[in-house]
Amino acid sequence: MTMEAEDKQLASPDQAADAGFQHAPADAPTVDVETPLGTLRGSIEGDLMRFRGIRYAHADRFEPPHPVEAWSGVRDALGDGPMCPQPRFAMTLLALPKRIPPMDEDCFYVNVTRPAAESDSPRPVMVWIHGGAYVNGSGSGEIYDPSRLVRDGDVIVVGFNYRLGVFGFLPIDGVAQANLGLLDQLTALEWVKQNIASFGGDPDNVTLFGQSAGADSIAHLLSIVEADEYYHRVILQSAPLGLNVGRETLAPELSERFLAELKADPKTASVHDMTQAQVAAMKGLTGDLLTKGMPYAPTPGVWPVPATSDVAGLLERRAGAVEAIIGYNRDDFSPFLEDVHALHIARSSAVLRPLTQPLNYGFTRRAFGGPALKLAELLERGGAQVYTYRLDWRPAKTQWGACHCLELPFFWADEEFWRGSPMLGGTAWADLDRFGSVLRRLWAGFARTGRAKDISNPNFSLKKLASQPTKL
């Protein structure tokens, strides 16, 4: 790495510093990194080194991704790349409204954040796969600022964008293959494998971690042979594994409804019309109640995703070479109950809310807890070292309890971003961050060694599966 490498000829930047919402301060010192593909210019921001908006692939609409080719000169990595086009995020209890980052179908970008200080040995690498029901989200931006995790854990954190919704997960006969979004993920992970050593990371110590659809993605990657070389450990947070019932039959129905709503050629339709039809196609679907609540997702039996009948064997095959943390939040399903108007009314009442708790716990067990434990047990039988956890922390002044996404403030962004978050109910930031520090160091320690200490307290429990029963 070289500071202010002015002697190098500057190439046209692949991603302009101001093209994304987040970018390096204008007065930040720059640093150049020589990668196998070419030279990247990042920024030094206090005690952190950041490389934003690094292209990892190219792809036209509905085409498989092609890894980026080598270049000459220096490419700026000073601004986030755009996220995949998507409808407005509907889970308003997460945080107060934020500015929306730029969107583009050309969303194949990765971010790398590391401590600015050099290390005597390569650092562990933690690759984040974002959630959002496969229709929302981004691997960068304000919400997934990894500063606290990088500092507390002395690790390198990587986040990437991939295609979502109709652009990444809708099979259309003769037009679009299923699971393009997962192919994007594989291509991003290949980039990490080949390039992360240039940033001081250890390509032989990579942990995948993700939440919600990101954790669901990791569950799929565990059964994909082509992904084996790209990771060594996994952390699955609130994976909605119970929402994958009957997806083989749902996919063609969703495709038919999408085409009927679009009324245009999907190869040339505008992004606006595509996303409008994406949302409209979700209404009136038949099949499993929970599955049709997250209709855009990987389709089993279409490469690279194996058929459902083959998954257990493939997971057991992989198990002996990985360590895993798998868990969920005690009230994961509570926000989704409020999609039903009558339940929204009931849960807004302190008197009536207890009557809805059996539904909350039942759906949480079916969508999150039960399948998480089943996966953990299957991996443990196959020889993996597995830890399971449950987050029970409930903010005092909310109706949602230990709800879906509640753990995100413990790992990501800062006090300013989370100020006023409805799901936090006015919790004092100092108290939240004190607990968050424990979790960040726990996750980073696991990424470093594959080991974790058992924890048991009223807010959070983590147990090694082979030695302790896990509560649902």
N, C-alpha and C positions, 0 to 999 in steps of 0.2 A: 504494500500500500504506500502511496505517496501523497503528500499534502500539496494542494495547489499545483497540479502537474501541468504548468503552462506550456511546457515544451512539446506537449502532444498536440497533434492536429485535431481539432474538434470536428466530429461528424455531426450531421443533422440529428438532433435529439430524437430518440424513438418516442419519448413521451415528454412533452413540454412541461416545465416546472409548474406552470400555472393552469394546466389543462384539467387537473383533478382538484378536488376540494382541499385536500391536505397537501401541503408542500413545504419544503424547507424554508426557513426564514431567509430573507434576502442577504442578511449579513452573516449567515452561518458559514464557517470554514468548510471547504470541500475536501474530499478524499477520493483517490482513485484506486480501484481494485482491478487487478488483471485476472480475468476468468478464462476458462478454456475457449469461450466464444468471442471474447473481446474485452475492452476496458470499459468499466462502468464508473460513473462519477456520483458519489453520494455526499452526504452532509454529516458534519459533526455538530450535534446539538447538546451542549452540556456534556454529560457523562455518557451519552449514547451516540452510536453511529447508525445512520439510517440510509437505506437504499430503497427508494420508492418507485413504483411503476416500471419494474423491469419486465420487458416482454419475454414470455416463455413459449409462445406459440402463435401461429396464424391459422385462421380457418374462415372460409366463406360460410354463409348460412347453410345449415344442415349438412355440412361437410365435416369429416373427422379432423382433429387438430394436427398440424404439422409443427414439430419443434422448430424453434427459431434457429436460423443459421448464423454462422460466425460473421463478424463485421470488422472493419478497420476503423481506426480513430477512436474517439471517446463518445460514449452515449451517456447522456444525463440520466440519473436515477434520483431526481429531486422532487418529483410530484407523483401522487397516486395516479394509477390508471383508472379508466372508467369501469363502473360495474355493469353487469348485464342488465338490459332493460327489464323493468319490473313494475307491477302495480304498487300503489302506496301501501306501506306496511300497516297492517290492521291492528296489531297488538299494542294499543295505546297505553296500556298500563306499564309498559317497559320503561319509557322515558318521555319527558315532555317533547313536543315536536322539535325536530332538528332540521337544519338545512339539508337538502337532498343532494348527494354527490352526483356528478355527471354520469350519464348512462350511454352505452354504446354496445352494439353486438360484438365489436372488436374489443373484448374485455379480458384478454389473456395476459394478465399482469400479476406479478408477484412482488411482495415487499419483504425486505430483510431488515431486522433490527437487532443490534448487538451492543454490548458494552463498548465504550470507546477505548477503554484500557486494553492493552494486549494481555494475552494469557500464555502461560508456559506450555499449555497443552490445548489441543482443540476442544472447543466447548460443545456440550450437548446441544442438539438441535430439536426444537419443538415446532412442529408444523401444524398450524391451526386450520381446520376446515369449518367454515361458518355454517350456521343454521339458517332457518327461514322457510321451512316447509318446501324446499327446492324451488321456491318462486321469489323469495326475497333475500336480501343481504349482500354482503361484500366482505372480502377478506381484509379490507383496509378501512380507512375512514376513521372518524372520531370514536365510534363505539368500540372498535377493536385496537385502540392504541395500546401496545404491549409494554409500555415503559415500566410499569411497576413490576411486572413479571420478569422482565429482562434484568432489572436492577436487583430484585430480591433473590432471584434464582441463579444469576450469573450464567444465563443461557442465551442462545440465539433463537429468536422467534421469527418464523416465516408465516406469512398469510398470503392467500392467492384468491383471485376471482375465477369463476367458472360459469359456463352457460346454465341458465335456469329456465324453468317453466317450459313453454313451447319451443324455446330455442335449444334446450339441452336435454329434455326428458320426454318429449311427445313423439311416439312412433307414428309416422304417416306413410302408408304403403306407397312405394315408388318415389317417395320424396325425402323422408327423414328417417334414419335409423334410430332406434331407441338407445338411450344411455350415452348420448354424446357428452353430457355433463360429466359422467364418470370417466370417459376417455380424456376429457380436459384435466381432471384431477390426476390421472395417471401421468399425463404429460408434464404437469407441474411438478409432480414428485420425481419424475425422471430428471427435470431441471435441477432440483435440489440435490439429488444424488451426484450429478456431474459437476455442480458448481459451488456447493456450499463450503467446500474446503478453502476456496479463495477468500471467503469471509471469516475464516478462523473457526468454522464449524467442523464437527466430526461426522463424515458421511456414514460411518459405521456405528453411530449412536443417534438414531433419529426416532423421535416419538411423535406419532400422530395423535392429536387431541382435537375433539370437536364436541359441539353441543347440538341437540335436537337433530335436524336433518344432517348436520355435519357429523354427528356421532353415528347416525344411520349409515352415512356414506362409509365410515370406517368399518362398520359391521360388514358391509358389502366387500370392501377392500380386503378384509381378512379371508374371504373365500375366493378371491381372484388371484390365481397363480402368478399372473404377470406383475402383480404388485409386491410380491415377496421381497424383492431386493431393495425396496425403497424405504423400509421402516423396520424397527426392532421392538418397539413398545407401543402400546395404545392406551388412550384414556377416552372413555365414552361417557359423556354427560347427558343424561336424559334422552337417550336414543328412543324414538317412537317406534320400536320394533313391532309393537302390536298393531301398527297401522299397515302392515304388509300382507294382509289376508286377502286372497282373491285378486291380487293386482294384475295377474295375467289376463283376466277377463275384463278388468276395468279399463286397461289401456286402449283396446280398440274402440270401446264405447266413447271414451274421452276424445279420441281422435276424430270419430265421426261427428260428435257434437261440436268440436272445434271447427271443422271444415264447414259445417252448416252455419255456424255463427259468423265465420270469416267472410264467406261469399266472395272469395278472391283467391288468386293463386298464392299459396303460402310461400313460394319461392321469391315472389316479388312484392308481396303486400307490405305496406308501411309498418314500422315498428309499433306505432300507435294502434293500428287496426289489429295487429297480432296480439298485443297485450290485452286489448278490449275483448277480443274473442277468447283469449285464454281464461279470463275471469268468467265470462258468460258461460263457457262450456262446463264449468264446475257445477252449475245448478241442475238439479234434477237427476243426478247420476244414480244408478241402481247399484246394489251390492252391499258389502259390509259397511256398517254405519261409520266406523272409525277410518277405514281405508279411504272412503270417498271424501273424508275430511282433509286428506293430503293426497290428491289424485296425481299430481305431477311428482314422480319419483322413479327410481330405477325399475326397469321391467325385467323380471326373472326370465332366464332362458334365452336372452339375447346378449351376445358377446358385448362386453367381457363378463356380464353377470351370469353365473351358472343357474341352471334350473333349480327350483326350490327343493326338489328331491335329492339333489347332489350337495346341498349346502352343508349339512351336518358332517358328511365325510370329509369335505374340503376344509372345514374349520378344524376338525380333529387332526388332519394332516399338518396344518400350520401351527397348531397349538404349542407344540414342544419347543418352538423357536421364538416365542414371544412372551412378554409379561404384559399384564393388563390391569387397569383400574376401570371398573364398570359400575355405574350407579345412577341415581335419580333423586328427584326432590319429592318430599312427602306429599305435597299437594300439586304435583305437576299438572294435573288436568283441570284444576279449579278455574283458570281463566276461560277455558273452552266451554264450560258449563253455561257461561253467561251469553253464549251465542243464542241460547234459547230464552226468549223474552221472559217467560214465567220464572225461570230459574234466575235470571238477572234480577228480577224484582225481589225474589226470596233471599238471594245472597246479599242484597243491599240492606237487608233488615237483620239487626243483631238478634232479634227474636226468632226469625224464621231460618236463618242461616244454618243452625245446627241440624235442621231437618234435611238439608241437602248434602251433609257430609258423607252419608253412605254412598251417594252417587259419586262424589269426588274421590273417595278412596277406591271405590270399585273400578271406575274408569282409569284411575291412576295405576292401579295394579295391572289392569288388562293392557293398557297402552304402553306403560313404562316399566313398572316394577317387576311383574312376572316375567316378561320376555328378557329383561336384563339379567335376572337371576338364572334363567334357563341358558342363556348364552354363556354366562360366567361358569356355570357348572359343566357345560359341554367343553369349554376350553380347558378347564381344570382337569377333566377326565383325560383329555388329550395330552396332558403334560405341561400346560402353561402354569405359571405362577400368577394367580388371580387375586385381586383385592376387590371387594364390593363396598359400596358406600351408600348412605342415605343422608341427605341434607334435611334436617328438621327445623332449622331456624325460621322463626316466624316473626316478621316485624309486628310490633304491638298495635299499630294503628291502620291495618289494612284488612280487607275481607278475603284476600286471596291466599294467605298463609305462605307456606314454603312452595311457591308456585313455579311454573315453568319460567326459565330465564333468571330466576332470582340469584343464582350464583354468579352471573356475569359481572356485576359490579365488584366482586371480590378479586377478579383477575384483570379487568380491562378498564381503560379510560381513567378519568380522574373525578375529583369531587365536583368540579364545574359541570362536567357532562351529566352526572347522575343527580345533580341538585333538582329537587322537585319530582323525582321519579315516583309515580303513584304506587308502584309495588313495594317501595322502600318505606312508605308511610312516615317520612320525617325522621328516620333513624339517624342518629348523630354519626357524621362521617368518621370521626375518630374511632368510634366503637366498631363500625363496619370494617374499616381498614385494618384494625387490629386483628380481627378475625380473618380478614382477607390475607394478611401477611402469613398467617399459619397455612392457609390453603395454597398460596402461591409457592411457598417453600416446600410444601408437601409434594405438589405436582412437579416442581423442578427437581427435587431430590429423587423422585421416582424416575424422571427422565434421565437423570445422571447415572443411577445405579440399578434401577429395576426393583428397588426395595422400598418399603414404607412401613412405618410403625403403626400398630393398631391404635385407633383412637375411639374412645367412647365417651361422649358427653351429650347433654340434652339437645345440643344444636346440630351435631354432626357425628356420625359413626363411620369408621372404616375398619374392615376386618379382612384378614387373609382367609380366603374361602376355605382352604383345606383344614383350618383349625377352629373356625368359628361359624356358628349358624348365622344366616343373614335374615334380618327382619324385613318384611314387606310392608 
